[in-house]
Amino acid sequence: MAWVVAEVVEETAGQWFERDLSLRAQLVAASSRASLAANWDTERKAELERQLIEIARDERVMAVAACSPQGALLADTPQFPEALSCREIGLRAKSEQSSSATLMRAWSTVSRLPGGSIHVSAIPLWDGGRGQIGFLLLLQDMSYAERREELTRVFLVVGFAVLGLLASVFTIFVARFTRRSWSAELRNMLRHGAQTRPEFQPILRDVRELIEKVMAEREDAPGVWTAERLKQTLGRHLQGERIIILANREPYVHERMTDGEVRVLHPASGLVTALEPVMRACSGVWVAHGSGSADRDRVDRYDRVRVPPGEESYHIRRVWLTREEESGYYYGFSNEGLWPLCHLAHARPVFREEDWAYYRKINERFADAVCAEVDSDDPIILVQDYHFALVPALIRGRLPAATVIMFWHIPWPNSEQVGICPWRQEILEGLLGSSILGFHTQFHCNNFMESVDRYLEARIDREQQGVARRGHHTLVRPYPISLEWPVRWLSDAPSADECRRRVWEDLNLKPDALLGVGVDRLDYTKGIEERLLAVERLLERFPEFRGRFSFVQVAAPSRTKIERYRQLNEAVEQLSSRINERFGGEEYQPIILLRTHHEPPDVFKFYRAAHLCYVSSLHDGMNLVAKEFVAARDDQQGVLVLSQFTGAARELTEALIVNPYDLEKVSTALACALSMPVAEQRVRMRSMRSLVAHFNVYRWAGEMLVDAARVRSRERLAGQLTESPEVSVGG
C-alpha cells in the first residue's frame, strides 16, 4: 500500500515540478525578450551568445539556444548538448500543436540524456515589426526534482511502517482485552445452543457455512483428481454409499454377431465416456435401456448384469422397451422434439401427442426401476440428459428425501425457443424435482433460469443460483464435464509413431502424407458437412496440400430411423464422393469416410496418428472428442481446430477456435495447423493437457456429489429443527 501511495505522490510531484519549470522558463524568456530581439541576427551572433550565457547563469538553467523559425541554430551556450537540435525540438513541438509551419505557443518536455533527466522548453519569440523571429530553447536540470521524489518515497514508506506497527500494537491490545469475554459468550452459545439464546442463530449459520467452505477448499486442494481421491471424498461425505446413475444408453452392450458369438461393445457416446469411469470408482447401479441384441441373455432374474467384464465393479440394471415405445419415447419426442429444440442447427423440432404419451410412460418406467434399486430413504441418484426430464419430479414424489442430481448434457435454449414445446411447463416442473440441476456452462444455467421465470410461478434466487417452487429448492449450477485422467484406453496403446505407422498402412497413405481426423456420430449438429466443405476449400486455396492432405472421418451411424439422419447420411456420402472425384486419384483420396462403429482403442489410434483434429459442431454442450484428442497426445504434438459453438472452446483456448460456417477462416486455420512448428504445437498441447488433467471427470463428479452431500446435510438439519418443538428455523 505504501508503495502505491508513493507512486501516486511521485507522479503528482513530478507533474508539479514540470509545470514549475515551464513557468520559470517562460518568465526568463519574457524578461529577456526585448534584448534578445534586438540581437536576433547571425551578424550579431557574439552579442546574442553573450546574452544566452547570461541567461544560463541561473543555477537551474543548464544551457540555452536561439533557433530560427525553420529550426536553424543561431547561437547557443557551450554546455548545450549535441544530442538535441533546434530542428528536432521544433518539429516535435509543431506536430503536437498543429500543422502550422511555425511554433505558436510555448512547449515543454522531459528528455533522458546520459547525464540524467533535463527539462526542455521551446518558447516562441515575437518582434512587433517582424512577427515571429524564432524560438528560445531552455534546458533545466531536473536532478533536484528526482532527489525530492526519492526523499518523499522514503518518508512515505517509513511513515506507513510506523503507522502499521502502531496499528498492530493497538489491535493486539484490543484483541487480548476482548478475547476472554468473547470466548466465554461463544462457549456458552455452543454449550446451550440457540434454544436459550435465539439471537445467536445467525452466528450458528455463519459457522456452518464457514465449515462448509473450509471443506470445499480441502476438496479443491492442488493436485490431480483420481478415482482413489474420488472414493475417499465420497467416503468422507457420503459414508461410502453407492451411487445410482440413470441414463438411456448403457456403458456395455452385448451384441450377437453374425457367427453367433456375443461381443461386448462400447457405444459411441460422450455421456458414457465421461460417466463410466465414475461408476467404476464409486460402484453402485447404472439403470439404462437394454438395447443390445444379446442383452437379455446376459442378465439375471432381476435384469441385472455385473460389469465391466473381468472387473465387475458395478451393476447395469436393464430396462426393456418395445419397438413402439422406443420409437415414440426415444426417436420421437427425445430426438425429433427435444434434441432439435435445444440445438441451433437448423432442424425443425417435431412434437406429436403420441410421442409425448410414450415419453411420460417410459419416464415413469425408468423412475420405477430406479426406486426399486435404492437401499435407503435418502439415496444419491444421478439422472442423465434430456431423455428423462420428468424423472426427477417422479422420484421426488416417491422418495421425498432423495438427493437427485439431474445433469443436462446438451445446451439449454433461450426462453423464447423453449416456448415452442407444447409441454414446456411439464418439462420445467420435472427438472425442478432435482436437488441439483447441472449444465456445462453458466450461459445454459442462465437460459434455464429465464425459462422458469417466464413460464412458471417460482422464486428465482440469482444470488445463490437456485429456484424455489412449492417448498422445494433446486440449485442450478455449471459443471463442465470432462474425461478420466489418465485415459484407460491409453495404458496399453502403442506409441504415437507406431500408431501413425499402422494408420498409414491401413489407409494406404504416402510416407509424406498429412492426416486430419474427425470422430462423431452421424448427427446434423456435429457440422460434418461443413467440415468436409472446409477441407474442399483448403485444397482450393492451398494447392500445396493437394495430393498430401487426407481427412479421415470416423462416423458411427446414429438414429437412422429418423428421416433427417438418413438425409444427412446420404448428403455426407455424396459430398465426400464429389470432393474425392474433384481432387483425388487412384493413389490419393482427400476424404476417407469410415461409417462404422469403432471401439475406443481404434479411435485413439487415429487421434495419436493425426496431424490435426477438427471438431466442427454447430452447437454443442461440451464435446468430449476435443478433450479425447488432447488426452491422446502424450507426445505433445498435433493441433486441435475447435468450433466456437462448443462448451470445450471456453476451456481449450489454446486450440485454433473457428466459426464452422466461415469456410474461408476454417480453411486458413487448417492450413496454419498443418504448417505449425512443432515447438508451438507442444506449447499449446502442454497447456491443454494440463487443463484436462486437473479438471477431469473425477473432479466433475466429486464437485457435484459433494454439493449434493451438503444439500442433503442442510435438508436433514432443517428437518430436525422443524421437528423440534423448542427450535424455530431462521431465514
Secondary structure, 3 states (H helix, E strand, C coil): CHHHHHHHHHHHHHHHHHHHHHHHHHHHHHHHHHHHHHCCCHHHHHHHHHHHHHHCCCCCEEEEEEECCCCCEEEECCCCCCCCCHHHHHHHHHHHHCCCCCCCCCEEEEEEECCEEEEEEEEEEEECCCEEEEEEEEEEECHHHHHHHHHHHHHHHHHHHHHHHHHHHHHHHHHHHHHHHHHHHHHHHHHHHHHCCHHHHHHHHHHHHHHHHHHHHHHCCCCCCCHHHHHHHHHHHHCCCCEEEECCCCCCEEEECCCCCEEEECCCCHHHHHHHHHHHHHCEEEEEECCCCCCHHHCCCCCEEEECCCCCCEEEEEECCCHHHHHHHHHHHHHHHHHHHHCCCCCCCCCCHHHHHHHHHHHHHHHHHHHHHCCCCCCEEEEECHHHCCHHHHHHHHCCCCEEEEECCCCCCCHHHHCCCCCHHHHHHHHCCCCEEEECCHHHHHHHHHHHHHHCCCEEECCCCEEEECCEEEEEEECCCCCCCCCHHHCCCCCHHHHHHHHHHHHCCCCCCEEEEEEEECCHHHCHHHHHHHHHHHHHHCHHHCCCEEEEEEEECCCCCCHHHHHHHHHHHHHHHHHHHHHCCCCCCCEEEECCCCCHHHHHHHHHHCCEEEECCCCCCCCHHHHHHHHHCCCCCCEEEEECCCHHHHCCCCCEEECCCCHHHHHHHHHHHHHCCHHHHHHHHHHHHHHHHHCCHHHHHHHHHHHHHHHHHHHHHHHHHHHCCCCCCCC
